[in-house]
Amino acid sequence: MSIWAIFNIVLVVVIIPVLVWLLNVVLSALERIRGAADDALGGGVALIGELGTTPSLLETTDETIKEVANGAVRYAGSVAKLLG
């Protein structure tokens, strides 16, 4: 038996099954990643539907900040008069 025949037998018996197993591992990981990406996409699409009210919510937040700022300025002025 020549050395080429021995290498061919080793190739068929050892190397090819290992390569098939590695390919299976990579493809199963790819399927898990694809599933996670699909879930993330679904969540992103659902989130986009909730963003329609954002401008009105930001307007409400701006009004609240202005009211708090006015109250803080009045409070600081009163404290300054008491301590001054």
trRosetta pair geometry for C-beta under 8 A, 3 or more apart (Angstrom, degrees):
i j d omega theta_ij theta_ji phi_ij phi_ji
1 5 4.9 -112 -172 78 89 137
1 6 6.3 101 136 -52 115 88
2 5 5.0 103 58 3 74 100
2 6 7.4 -136 102 -2 44 87
3 6 5.6 -53 -152 35 38 113
3 7 6.3 37 151 -17 69 105
4 7 5.7 -54 -146 39 33 110
4 8 6.2 35 154 -21 65 106
5 8 5.6 -52 -147 36 31 113
5 9 6.5 33 153 -20 64 103
6 9 5.8 -54 -151 34 31 110
6 10 6.4 30 151 -17 65 106
7 10 5.6 -52 -145 38 33 111
7 11 6.2 40 152 -25 65 105
8 11 5.4 -50 -147 33 32 117
8 12 6.4 25 157 -14 65 106
9 12 6.0 -58 -146 40 30 105
9 13 5.8 11 162 -5 67 117
10 13 6.2 -65 -132 48 25 99
10 14 5.3 -23 -176 24 67 119
10 15 6.8 61 135 -14 74 102
11 14 7.2 -58 -103 52 10 80
11 15 4.9 -36 -143 36 51 126
11 16 6.5 63 156 -27 65 97
12 15 7.8 12 -23 46 14 86
12 16 5.8 -7 -139 12 35 132
13 16 7.9 84 22 36 11 97
13 17 7.4 -25 166 1 32 118
14 17 6.8 -83 -163 40 18 101
14 18 6.5 9 159 -14 61 116
15 18 5.8 -63 -152 38 30 111
15 19 6.3 27 156 -18 68 108
16 19 5.7 -54 -145 38 32 111
16 20 6.4 34 156 -20 65 104
17 20 5.6 -52 -145 36 34 112
17 21 6.3 37 155 -20 66 104
18 21 5.7 -54 -149 36 31 113
18 22 6.4 31 153 -17 65 105
19 22 5.7 -52 -144 38 33 111
19 23 6.3 35 155 -20 64 105
20 23 5.7 -53 -148 37 31 113
20 24 6.4 35 151 -22 63 105
21 24 5.6 -54 -152 33 32 114
21 25 6.6 33 151 -20 64 103
22 25 5.6 -51 -149 34 35 112
22 26 6.4 32 154 -16 66 105
23 26 5.8 -54 -146 38 32 110
23 27 6.2 28 157 -16 66 109
24 27 5.9 -58 -143 40 28 108
24 28 6.3 27 158 -19 64 107
25 28 6.0 -56 -147 36 27 107
25 29 6.5 26 155 -16 62 107
26 29 5.8 -57 -151 38 31 110
26 30 6.3 35 150 -22 65 107
27 30 5.3 -50 -146 34 35 117
27 31 6.6 39 154 -21 65 100
28 31 5.7 -49 -150 32 35 112
28 32 6.7 36 151 -17 64 102
29 32 5.7 -53 -151 36 36 111
29 33 6.4 36 151 -18 67 105
30 33 5.7 -53 -147 37 32 111
30 34 6.3 36 153 -22 65 105
31 34 5.5 -50 -145 35 32 114
31 35 6.5 35 153 -20 63 103
32 35 5.7 -52 -151 34 32 112
32 36 6.5 30 152 -16 65 105
33 36 5.7 -55 -148 38 33 109
33 37 6.2 33 153 -19 66 106
34 37 5.7 -54 -146 38 31 111
34 38 6.4 34 153 -21 64 104
35 38 5.7 -53 -149 34 31 112
35 39 6.5 32 152 -19 64 104
36 39 5.6 -52 -150 35 34 113
36 40 6.4 34 152 -19 66 104
37 40 5.6 -52 -146 37 34 111
37 41 6.3 36 153 -20 65 105
38 41 5.6 -52 -147 36 32 113
38 42 6.4 35 153 -20 64 104
39 42 5.7 -54 -150 35 31 112
39 43 6.5 30 153 -16 64 105
40 43 5.7 -54 -149 38 33 111
40 44 6.3 34 152 -21 65 106
41 44 5.6 -53 -147 36 32 112
41 45 6.4 32 155 -19 65 104
42 45 5.8 -53 -147 35 31 110
42 46 6.4 30 153 -17 64 106
43 46 5.6 -55 -148 38 33 111
43 47 6.2 35 153 -22 66 106
44 47 5.5 -53 -147 34 32 113
44 48 6.6 40 153 -26 64 99
45 48 5.7 -45 -152 24 34 115
45 49 7.2 37 150 -19 59 99
46 49 5.9 -53 -163 28 37 114
46 50 7.2 29 146 -15 65 106
47 50 5.6 -60 -157 36 41 110
47 51 6.8 47 149 -34 69 103
48 51 5.7 -51 -153 19 37 117
49 52 7.1 -25 -179 -15 41 108
50 53 7.6 -51 175 27 55 97
51 54 5.1 -7 -170 -27 70 123
53 56 5.4 -57 -170 47 73 109
53 57 5.7 75 132 -26 88 106
54 57 5.6 -61 -144 40 32 111
54 58 6.2 32 160 -20 68 105
55 58 5.8 -56 -147 37 31 110
55 59 6.5 35 154 -22 64 104
56 59 5.5 -49 -149 33 36 116
56 60 6.6 38 152 -19 65 102
57 60 5.6 -51 -150 35 35 112
57 61 6.4 36 150 -20 65 105
58 61 5.4 -51 -146 36 35 114
58 62 6.4 40 153 -22 66 101
59 62 5.7 -50 -149 33 32 112
59 63 6.6 31 152 -17 63 104
60 63 5.8 -55 -151 35 32 111
60 64 6.4 32 152 -19 65 106
61 64 5.7 -55 -148 36 33 112
61 65 6.3 34 154 -21 66 105
62 65 5.7 -53 -148 34 31 112
62 66 6.5 32 154 -19 64 104
63 66 5.8 -55 -152 34 32 112
63 67 6.5 31 152 -18 65 105
64 67 5.7 -55 -150 36 33 110
64 68 6.3 30 154 -16 67 107
65 68 5.8 -55 -146 39 31 110
65 69 6.2 33 155 -21 65 107
66 69 5.7 -54 -145 36 29 112
66 70 6.4 30 155 -19 64 104
67 70 5.9 -53 -149 35 30 110
67 71 6.4 28 154 -15 64 107
68 71 5.7 -57 -149 39 32 111
68 72 6.2 32 153 -21 66 107
69 72 5.7 -54 -145 36 31 111
69 73 6.4 31 155 -19 65 104
70 73 5.8 -55 -148 35 31 110
70 74 6.4 29 154 -16 65 105
71 74 5.8 -54 -147 38 32 110
71 75 6.2 32 154 -19 66 108
72 75 5.6 -54 -145 38 31 112
72 76 6.2 30 156 -18 66 107
73 76 5.8 -53 -143 38 30 109
73 77 6.3 32 154 -21 63 106
74 77 5.7 -56 -149 36 30 112
74 78 6.5 29 154 -18 65 105
75 78 5.8 -55 -149 36 31 109
75 79 6.3 29 154 -17 65 107
76 79 5.7 -54 -145 39 32 111
76 80 6.2 37 154 -24 64 106
77 80 5.6 -53 -147 33 30 113
77 81 6.6 30 154 -19 63 103
78 81 5.8 -54 -152 34 33 110
78 82 6.5 30 152 -16 65 106
79 82 5.7 -55 -148 38 34 110
79 83 6.1 14 160 -4 69 111
80 83 6.2 -64 -140 48 27 97
80 84 5.3 30 163 -33 65 122
81 84 5.8 -55 -127 33 22 114
